[in-house]
Amino acid sequence: MKFSKKVLKNGLRVITVPMKDNPTVTVLVLVEAGSKYETKEVNGISHFLEHMCFKGTMKRPQAIDISKELDSLGSQYNAFTAQEYTGYYAKSDARHFRKIFDVVSDIYLNSTFPDAEMQKEKGVIIEEMNMYEDMPQRHVQDLMMKLLYGDQPAGWNIAGEKKNILNMKREDFTAYKNKHYLPEATVLIVAGQVTEREVMSEANKIFGKIPRGKKGQKLKTKDIQDKPQALINFKKTDQTHFVLGVRTYDLFSEKNVVLSLLGGVLGGGMSSRLFIKLREEMGAGYYVRAYNDAYTDHGFLQISAGVNNQRIDEVLTAVLEECKKLKNQKVSEEELDKVKEYLIGNMKLSLESSDDIANFFGGQELLKREILDAPEKIKKIRKVTADQIQVLAKDIFKNNKLNLALIGPFKDSKRFLKILKF
């Protein structure tokens, strides 16, 4: 799939991905502003700011003005915040391109942060936090980040702490936005039935005169461990949810493509080793998955599952045994070919719509400043060998890299630390 990249004079990057046969268009703005760019005192502000950008602009003074206009276009729209970026997007019938471009850019550039709306939104965000805390399958992911990285930005909750949310003021938002929402830290992506000329015309008109600034930077993550670790969150649940993680490599490592295959062998699809073991053979749980999670300066491979409370020790032992097998035995060519086709097929399926395409290209450009299209990624996947997977397994599956985050009716972490060994 062809794409073009242009850089405006102020440093803002514009990615256009024409999709001639797709009836939709997506406008996505990504900015280098996430929880890793925060201080402890304002942890949560990136996410709160994302909410507030929908609460009114000079052109569209109230939240209803924004939502009503987008709804009248039949548009799908939202925003999201992660550790290293925030995104705003709208997707619609391609004939509404200029209209949704205007709304998304207005939200990003001209939000007014009305104080009355901010006070109400504090309650909304706290309820969002409560919702996730009541979802152990989701909340255990936050616990894993806390266990791995502790009291540094990578270990903080993206949503922040409730006391921070309640204490935030309008000037906090304006100061943070002025420090991070800058053209040189922003990528604009438009994918769908649109031409580069149309995109650049709008981009130059709306974004071209925004001045550069002095971008706030994030602290480098400390990624150190010398023994197995466990973080147990007691909760009276009908099922135990856990994440078993091992430290791996950052986003720029060439080993990540091998890691994707290793993760696929363990937990990619209903024929993967862990699915067969935990669900089909043991009947101990419903879901299990394994994948690598890479960031600009750290990464970890995680295996997550929800299992019968009474069988958690048995399940963890079985998972560790499957990991150990990858160290001691090469994956067969037949299994490796199956996993490669699984990953390639899933990639292609995930790139059918204009919003998925926008995220695929935009995420790479924002974080790596380098874009590989699908055929290039497929070529890398096909080159991975069984030897590479075994070498990698020997490197990452070590006792001093093991971590367990768990939510269930348990209080003693010592019993789990006894299990954590290869």
N, C-alpha and C positions, 0 to 999 in steps of 0.2 A: 504493500500500500504506500503510495507516494505521499510525501509531506514536504512542507517548506518551512524554513525558519528564517525570520527576519528580526533584526535588533534595532529598535528605535534609538534615536540619538541620546535619550536619557537612560538607556540600558535595559528598558523593558523588552522582554523576548516575546515574539509572536509566532505561534505554531499553527499552521493551517493544514488540515487534513481533508482534502476534497473527497467526497463519497458520492459519485455521480448517481448511483442507483438507490441511494438511501433517501427516503422522503423527509427525514428530520434533520435538524441541526442542533448542536450543543455548543453553548458558550460557557467556558470554564475559566475562572481566574484562580491561580494558585499563588500563594505568597509564603515566603520563608518566615513564618510566625507560628509557633506552636509552644507547647509546654516547656520544651528545652530552652526556650529563649526567655523564660520567666525567672524572677527571683522568688524566694520562699514566701515573701510577704504578699506577692500578687499571684501566687500559683493559682491557676484557673482563669486568668484574665484573657488568654487567647480564645478559650471556648466561650466565655461570657461575651467578649467583643463580637464573636461570630453571631451570637444570638441578637445582639443589639443592632447589628447592621441591617436587620430586617424591620427595625422599629420606626423608620422614617428617615427621609432625606429632605433637602431643601425643595426639590422638585416634587417629591411624594411625601408629604409631611407626616402621614400616619401609616402604621403597619398595614391597615386595610387597603390603603392606596396601592401598596406594592402587591399584596396577595390578590386583590381584585383584578388588577391589570394582567397579572400573569395567568390567573385562572381564566380570564376572558379569552386568552390566546390558546387555551387547552394545554398549557405548559406544565411540565414537571420541573420542580425547582427545589433546591435545598442548599445546605452548606455543611461543612464538616471540619473538625479540628483534630489534628494528630500531634505527635511529639514535635515534628519538624516542619509542619506546614498547616495552612488553613486554606480551604477551597470554597468557592461560591459558584453555583452553576444554574443554568436554566436550559431546558430542552424543549423544542416545539416543532411544529410543522415548519419546514424550511422557508416558507414564504414569510414567516414572522421573524426572520433572522435579525433585522435591524431593530425591531422592537425589543426582543429579549436581550440583545447586545446593550441597548440603552439602559434597560432595567438593571442588569447584572453590573454594569460599569458604574451606575449611579449608586447602587448599594455599596460597592467596594470603595468608591472615591468620596462620596458625599454624605455619609450617614451623620446624623445630628445628635444621636445619643440622648433623647429626651429624658430628663430626670425622672419624671413620673413613670415612664415605661421601664426605666432601669429598676426602680424599686419593685415594680410588679414582677419583673423578670427574675429577680433574685429568688422569689418563691418557686418559679417554674424550674430554675436550674437545680435548686435543692431537691425538688421532687424528682427530677431526672436522676440525680445522684441516688436518691432513695430507691428508685426503680431498679437501677443497676445493682445496688447492694442486695436487693431481694432476688436477683437472678444469679445464683451461684455459678452457673456455666459461664457467665460473662464476668462476674466479679473476681473469679479465681485468676483471670488474666491480669487484673490490676495487682493482685497479690504477688504474682510471679515477677512483675517488674519491680515491685518493692523489695522482694527478696534478692533479686539479682543486683540491683543498683543502689538500694538504700536511700539515704537522705541526700540525693543529688537529683537534678532535673529528670534524668532518665527513669528514676524510681518514683517520681511523684505522679499522682493521679492527674490525668489531663483535665478533668473537671474541676480540680482544685480541692480546697478544704472549705467546709461550710462557713467557718468563721471569716475566711477571706472573702467569700462571696458577699456576705452580709456587710462587710466593711468597705466594699469598693465604692468609689465615687466617680463622677463623670470625668474629672480631670485625670484619673488613672487611665481611662480609656483613650483619651486624646493624647496623653503622653506616650502610651504604649504604641498607639497607631502611628504617631509621628516618627517613632524610632524604628518601626519595622515594616510598615506598609509603604515601601518605597519602590520606584520603578525598577531599579537594578536588582531587587529581590523578588520580582514578580514575573510570572509567566502567564500569558494569555493564550488559550487554546480554543480554536474553533474547528469542529469536525462535523461533517455532514454535507448536504447538497449546497455547497457554497464555493465561491472562487477565491483565490488568494487576493485578487484585486479588490473584491468586495470587503474582505476582512481588513486589509491594510488601509483601505479608505476610512473605515470606522475607527480602526486602532489609532491612526495618526490624528484623526479629528478629536477623539476623546481622551486618549492617553498621551499623545505626543508632547504636550507642553507641561506635563507634570515634572517638577524639579527633582533632581537627585537629592539625596540626603546622606547622613552618616548612619549607616545601618548598625543596629545593635547585634552583637554576636552571641553565640552560645558557648558555654563551657564545655571542654572536652570531657567525655564520660570516662570515669575511672572504672575499669573492667578487670577486677582482680579477685581471685578466689584460690584458696589453698586446701579446702576440704569440703565434703558434701554439706549442703544446707537444706533446711526444711522450715517452712512457715505454715503453721496449722491454724486455721480459723474455725473455732467451734461454732457449729450451727446445727440445730435439730432439723436435719433434712432426711428425706426418704432415700436419698442417693448421695454418694460421695463424688464430688467433682474435683479432679486434680489436673495439674499441669506438671509434667516432668520435663525439665529443660537442661540442656547442656550448652555452655558458651561456645560460640562459633566465630564468625568473621564479619567484618563490616561490609557495607553495601558495595564497595569497590573491589572486593576480592574475586578473583577468577574462580575460586572454589565454590562459589554460590550455585553455579549450574550443576556441579556434582552433588551438592547438598540437596538440590531440588529432586534429583533422582533418588538419593538416599531416603529422603522424606517420602517420596512416592512409593518406594518399596515397602516402607513401614506402614504408611497410612493413607495411601492414595487410592481411593475407590474401595468397592465392596469385595474385591479379590486381593486386597493388600494383606500383608502378613498379620498386622495387628487386628484388622477387622475379622479375619478368619479365626485368629486365636481367641480374642476376647468375646466376640459375639457368636460365631458359629460353633466353635469347639467348647468354650467355657460357659457360654450363655450368661455372662456376668454383667453385660452392659448393652446399651443401645447405640451410642455414638462413640467413635474413636477417630482421631485425625492426627496427622503429623506433618509439620512443615517448618521451613526456616523463616525466621523473622529478622531481616537485616536493616540496620540503620547506618547513618553516615560514619559513625565511629564505634559501632559495636553490633553484635548479633547473637542470636541463640536459636537452636533447634528445639522445638517444643512438641511434645506428645500430650494430647489432652483427651480425657474421657470422663464419662459419668458412669459409675458402677455401683453394684450392690454393696451396701455398707459393710456387711459381714465378710465380704470377699476382697476388700481393698488390699490387704497384705499379699494375698495370692495373685491378684491382678498386677500389682507393682513388680513382683518377682517375675511374672511372665513377660512383662514389657521389657524389663532389663535383660532378660534372657534373649529376647528377640534382637535387642541392640547388640548384645555380645556375639550373636551368630554372625552379624555383619562384619565383625572384626576377624572372626575365625574362618569364615567360609565365603568364597566369592559368590556373588549373585550369578545365577545361570544366564546364559545368553537369551534363553526364551523369556525368562522373567524380566530381564533388563529391556528387551524389545517391547514387551507388553507395557511396562511403566513409561517408556519413552513415548509410545503412541498415546497412552493415557494423558500425559502432560501436554503433548502437542495438540491433541484433540480438544482438551479443555481450554487451552489457550485460544484456539480458533473460535470455539463456542463463546468465549468471553469477549470476543472482539466483533460481535455482530452489530451492535448498536452504536450510535454516534457518541453517547455519553461514556460508554466503556472505552471507545477509541480515544476520546479526549483525555481520560484518566491515564491510559496506557502511555501515550506520548508525553503528556504533561508531567507526570510523576517522574519519569526518567530525566527530562530536561531540568526540572527544578532541583532535584537532588544530586544528579550526577553530571549535569551539563553535557550529556551525551545521550543520543537516542539510537537504540537498535530496533529495527522493525521486526515484525513477526518472523519472516524468513531467516533473518540473521540469528534470532534466538533459537529457532528450530534447528539450524545448522549446528549450533553449540550443543544443544541437547543430544543430537544424534552422535556427536563425537565422544560422548562420555563412555568410559570403559568400566568393566567390572573391577579391574585392578584399581582404578582411581577411587571407586566407592569403598573398597576395602581399606585402602591407605587412609582415606578420610575418616572412616569409622574408627580406625585405630587411634587417630589423632584427637577426635572429639569425645569418644566414649571412654573417659577416664574418671576415676572416683573424685578427683579434685575439681571436676567441672560439673558435677551433678547437683541439681536443685529440684526441690519438690515444693509446690504450693498446693494446698488442699483445703477444701471446705467440706465439713461434715461433722458428725457427732463425736469428735475426738478432741482431746486436749494435750496429750503427751506427744511431743515431737520426737522423743528419744526412740520410741518403738519404730518410727519410720526411718530414722537415721540408721538404725541397724540393718534395714533392708537396702539402703542406698549404696550399693557397691556392685561393680561388674565382676 
